[in-house]
Each structure stands twice: as C-alpha cells, then as structure tokens.
Amino acid sequence: MTYELAIGDRTYSSWSLRGWLLFSTFDLPVRVRTARMYSQEFNDLLADFAPARLVPAMKTPAGDVVYDTLAMTETLADAHPDKAIWPKGPAARGFARSITAEMHSGFGALRDACTMNLRCGFTGFQPSDAVLADIARVDLLWTLARARFGGDGPWLFGDWSAADVFYAPVASRIATFGLPVGAVAQDYVTAHLANPAFRQWRAMGLAEDYIQPGYDPELPEIPWPGPPVLAGQAISQGPSENAACPYSGRPVTDFLTLEGRVFGFCNPFCRDKTLADPMAWPAFVKIYEK
Ligand SMILES: N[C@@H](CCC(=O)N[C@@H](CS)C(=O)NCC(=O)O)C(=O)O
C-alpha cells in the first residue's frame, strides 16, 4: 500500500515540496526517491516514472504513474476520502479548488523573480509592478479564505488542506524576499515557516548541502526568517546518551553535540537533518526532552 514519489532538490524545488507535503501532512505511506535536478541521475529517476518529465511524480501502489501536483492531489483525494485533502462543504471546497488552480497556473511574475530558496533570506529585493500585482492578488485570496473559512486555526480553510500545500512555497518566497503583505497574510506566512512538516523538509534540504547554480539571487543574504534553530555540531565519536537511532531504532554510528550533550544516529543524513533543525523532529525531541 506504499506510494513512490520522485522529487528534486529540496532546497529549490517548490513543486517537489508540494508533492512531499501531500504525503507527509496527510500521513500517506510513501517511499521518496530523490535526484539532483539537471543531472543524469535525475533523468534516470524520471525514466522510472515515464512519461513524467518533471518532478514531482508518483507511482500508486498499483504501479500507475501520476505526475503534476494537481493531478497527484486529485488522485490522492479520490483514493483517500478519509484524509480530507480538500476542505469539507461545497463552498469551502469550491473556493479551495479555485485558489489552488490559480496558484498552479498563475503568479508567473512572482515565481520567475523570486525562486524558492530555503537556505536563507535576502535583502534589497526590488519587486517589479508585476510582482507586486501577484503579491496583492495572493494577499487578497488568503485574506478572503481566512475571513470566510479560516476559523480559529492558522490555515486557509480551518484545517490544513491542499490549498495550504500549494501556497507553502509562496509563503516561503514572501518571507525570504521580504515581500509586502498585510497582517492576515503575514500571520499565514509565519504559520507555514513554523509548520513542523515544512521545517523537516527544509532541514533535509540543508542536510543535502548543495547549491543549485542559477537559483541564488544576487542579493545580500540574511538569516533564515523562520523560527530560530538550536545550534549543534557534528562530532566524529560518541558515546551518545541514546544507544538507538531515534528514527530507525538501529545502533548509532554518527554523532552530534547539542548544548553539551551527545546524541547518536544510524547514518550521516539522519544526523545532519537533525543538526539542521533539531526541534523539527518529534522523534528527536522525545529523546532530547527526556
Ligand atoms: N506543473 C508541474 C510543474 C513541475 C515542475 O516545474 N517541476 C520542476 C521542479 S520545481 C522540474 O522538474 N524541473 C526540472 C527541469 O525543468 O528539468 C507540477 O505541478 O508538478
């Protein structure tokens, strides 16, 4: 009953982030397969998801390939009606589908000028009129959804839904480029940056430790605009206070130190994704707060 999901660079691929959020936030079983974009490895990965030519692409448990985030969303919503991928109620559902479709096919000026980049923030960006028009439209859609359907929670339609999945990278672009939005939209941006699933994705991207040429704007970098990250360090040797990796339960081989304590993991990637944002990982927090 497990899906397969092909994704590209976590730090830069906004569509991959959307695809992965569908699985992680709706708790759907998935085997993630990743490759660096614009590489032979990427072409080889996608050959296994033919005829997809971009990421994300998925394979259903029956082996059917579905590509393009909107098609993936609808396929998963059909297959898992219990997961409430779209909001309940015809009015909320219709509006959620509208603004999701508008995101999927629109906001070209914003997307071209402000690539998703989860490494850091940037200062000094001067938005064009076209970018400002896109931002004003996003602000309007978010404010309308929040006012009519948001209720007490932070998300557009009360509970987390596919609409939030599609706007997560937009929220991140607004934060990293310091784009001007109103108070409601700003709160929504803050909620995305604090969302544990988003933080986990970003941490895995940082652990990949790769700068994709052409994706970094020529602007001064500023610290990441999301919640502050606890600073730890990789170390070459234990012993650690935990004998089993918090993620796999296997014996530990890779270590980090955090606030004078030593923790172990079963491989370097698990250690590095934890280092990148320790508090994003409930399984780690559990041993950290013991
Ligand atoms: N409309 C597609 C867009 C997918 C897309 O543009 N993916 C980019 C990564 S964010 C990609 O695969 N780029 C690799 C390439 O252009 O070769 C969707 O919704 O999934």
The ligand as an SDF file (V2000), in Angstrom:
LIG
                    3D

 20 19  0  0  0  0  0  0  0  0999 V2000
    3.1390   21.7610  -13.3530 N   0  0  0  0  0  0  0  0  0  0  0  0
    4.1050   20.9060  -12.7400 C   0  0  0  0  0  0  0  0  0  0  0  0
    5.4030   21.6790  -12.5330 C   0  0  0  0  0  0  0  0  0  0  0  0
    6.5780   20.7900  -12.1620 C   0  0  0  0  0  0  0  0  0  0  0  0
    7.9430   21.4870  -12.2760 C   0  0  0  0  0  0  0  0  0  0  0  0
    8.0770   22.5580  -12.8950 O   0  0  0  0  0  0  0  0  0  0  0  0
    8.9810   20.8450  -11.6980 N   0  0  0  0  0  0  0  0  0  0  0  0
   10.3390   21.3690  -11.7490 C   0  0  0  0  0  0  0  0  0  0  0  0
   10.9440   21.4200  -10.3440 C   0  0  0  0  0  0  0  0  0  0  0  0
   10.2010   22.5870   -9.2600 S   0  0  0  0  0  0  0  0  0  0  0  0
   11.2660   20.4250  -12.5050 C   0  0  0  0  0  0  0  0  0  0  0  0
   11.0260   19.2280  -12.5570 O   0  0  0  0  0  0  0  0  0  0  0  0
   12.3450   20.9550  -13.0750 N   0  0  0  0  0  0  0  0  0  0  0  0
   13.3430   20.1680  -13.7430 C   0  0  0  0  0  0  0  0  0  0  0  0
   13.5250   20.5490  -15.1700 C   0  0  0  0  0  0  0  0  0  0  0  0
   12.9760   21.5810  -15.6020 O   0  0  0  0  0  0  0  0  0  0  0  0
   14.2470   19.8090  -15.8630 O   0  0  0  0  0  0  0  0  0  0  0  0
    3.5270   20.3910  -11.4090 C   0  0  0  0  0  0  0  0  0  0  0  0
    2.5310   20.9380  -10.9370 O   0  0  0  0  0  0  0  0  0  0  0  0
    4.0130   19.3880  -10.8660 O   0  0  0  0  0  0  0  0  0  0  0  0
  1  2  1  0
  2  3  1  0
  2 18  1  0
  3  4  1  0
  4  5  1  0
  5  6  2  0
  5  7  1  0
  7  8  1  0
  8  9  1  0
  8 11  1  0
  9 10  1  0
 11 12  2  0
 11 13  1  0
 13 14  1  0
 14 15  1  0
 15 16  2  0
 15 17  1  0
 18 19  2  0
 18 20  1  0
M  END
$$$$
